[in-house]
Amino acid sequence: MTPPSAPPSSPAVMSLTAETLRDWLREHQDLVVLDVRSAAEFESMHIRGSYNVPLPLLAEHTRELAGRLGRRVVLVCQSGVRAEQARQRLSAAGINTAYVLSGGAPGFAAAGGDVVRGKERWDLERQVRLAAGSLVMLGLAGGRFVSPRVRMLAGAIGAGLTFSAATNTCAMGKALSAMPWNRTAAEPTRESAILQLPLPGSITEEAAAA
């Protein structure tokens, strides 16, 4: 009798809880936590010891960044959406062991994780909701009091949000991130962010030497 074939191996879990990350930060010297939010969001609150590499910068230098990462990488954003986009890009560049932090930076803080707090700002995702909602309301009001054609604005916003969900991208968020209130005096660059990351193995070697 032919023995039954072995069941296919289950896919690796690519999400990480805040509690697990707290343990990893204590136990693993080779851990790299990448925060892919905007510099302003990072400045407002971030996980202590994390590196800020905003998603647009990561997208521009994905392969170079992948070459500087070891096997234990955790990606952080506000809710997990941008971190998942970063994980997919890194996976295409050969990094298949990056994890997305469930609940993002706020979830880690709520779980009692060690965070650094700065000037309070609205996170980018909240700004997107406000902008989209305001434009829809403007379109509906304009369609009633100005011209029915103005209602097309509400339809355009709805179509844009649908496209954003289908493609897991956000053009409005990218546009808002370039606004003056979302920019800081020290915007991350390739030199200040990516090239400052420790090379694989260097953290472990430093820890062993200590």
N, C-alpha and C positions, 0 to 999 in steps of 0.2 A: 504494500500500500504506500502510495506516495504521501510523505508527511505534509501537513498543511504548511503553506508558506508563512513566514513570519509577518506579523502585521507591520505596516509601515510605521517608521518612527514618527512620533508626534513632533510638530514644529516647535522650535524653541520659543519660550515665552519672551516677548520683547518689551514687556512693561514691568515696572518695579514699584513697589509700594514705598511710601515715605519711611515706614518702620524699617524695611530692609535696607534702604539707603543709609539710615542712621547707623545701623550695624556695620555696613560696609565702610563707612567713613572712619569708624574706629578700628576696623580690622585689616583693611587693605591699603598698603602704602602706594600701590600702583594704580589706584582709582583716579580717573579724570572725570570731573563733572563739567559739562559744557552747557552754559546757559545761552540759548539761541534767541532770546528776546532782544528788543532794542536796548541801546545803551541807557536811555532814560529809565526804562523799566528795571533794568539791572541795578541802576543807581538807587532806585526807590527801595528795593529789597532783593537780596539774593542770598543763596546758600553760601555760608562761609567756606572759602577755599575753592569756589567754582570759578571757571574762566568764562568771560563774556565773548562769544563769537556769534554776533547776530546772524540770523538766517541768510540775508542777502550776501554777507561776507563769506559765510560757509558755502553757499551755492557757487560763488565765484572762484573759490580756492578749495573745492572739495577734495581733489586728489592730493594736493599738497598737505592739507589737514589730515587726511587719512594716513599719510605716511608718518605722521608724528604721534599717532594714537596707538596705545597698546591694546590689550584684549579686554580691559575692564573700563567701559565708557558708559556714562549715564548722561542723557540729554534732557534738558529742562527748559520749559517755557512757562506760560501762564496756565494753560489748561491741558496741554499735551498735543495740540494740533500742529503747531510749528515744530515741536520736537519730533513728531512722527515724520514730518516732511524731511527734516534733517536726517533722521534714521534711514529713510529710503535712499537719500542721496549718498550717504556714507556706505550703505549696503551695496549700491551700484559701483562704488569705488573699492570694494573688497573688505569693508569693515562689517562683519556679520554678527558681531557680539555687542552692539550698542543697545542700551536699554532706554526706554522712555519713562520718565518719572510720572506715575499716576498722580493726578491732582496738581501737577506743576509746583512751582515755588510756593504759592499760597498754601497748598495742601501740606507741603513739608513743614512750613511754619506752624500751621494749625496742629500738626502732630508733635510739636515740641522740638523740632529740629533747630539746629544752630544757624541763625540767619543774621545778616547785616542789614540794618535799616537806614535809609537816608531820607531825602525829601519825598514827601508823598506826591504821587502822580496817578492819574487814571491809567490803567493798563491799556494796551493797544486794542485788545479785543472789546473792551467796554467802549472805547472811542468809536470803533466800527459800528457797534450796535446803535450808539447815539446818532452818528452821522446818517446811517441807513434809515433809521426810524424818522429822523427829522426830514430827510428828503422825501420819504413816502408821504408824510403828513403835508409837506409843502405842495407836493404834486396833487394830492386830493383836494386841498383847500384852493389851490390855483385853478383846478379844473372846475370847481363850483363857482368861484367868484371872478375869475379872469377869463379863462377860455378852456373848453373841454380838452383841447390839445395838451394842456399842461398835465393832464392825468397820465400822459405818456411817460412822464418822469417817474411816477410810482411804478409803472410797468417795467421800465428800464432797470430800476433798482431791484425789483423782484427777480427779473431775468438774471441780473448780475449775481444776486445771492444764490440763485439756483446753480449757475455756472460755477460759482465759488465752491459750493458743496460738492458738485460732481467732480471737479478737478482737484479738490483739496488745496486750493490756492485762494489768495485774497488780494486782489488788485487795490481795493480800497485801503486795506491795512498797510500795504506797501506805500501808498501815496501818503497816508497819515503819518507814517514813521518818518517821512522826510520833512514834516512840518517843524517850525522852529521850536515849539514847546516840547517836541519829542526828541530833540537833539541836545547833547551835552557838550561841554567844552573838550571832552576827551573821547571822541568817537573812535571805537576800535578800528584798527587797520590791520593789514596783513602783518606788518612789522610789530605792532604793539600787541596783537592778539595771537595770531597763529604761530609766528616765529618765537614767541615767548613760552609756548607750551613745552614741557619737558619731553625729551625724546624717549621712546619706549625703553624701559629698563633703567633709565637714569635715576628715577625715584627709588626703586628697589635698591640700587647700588649705594645711593646716599644713605638710605636707612640702615643698610648692613654696615657701612663704614662707621655710622654713629654708634 
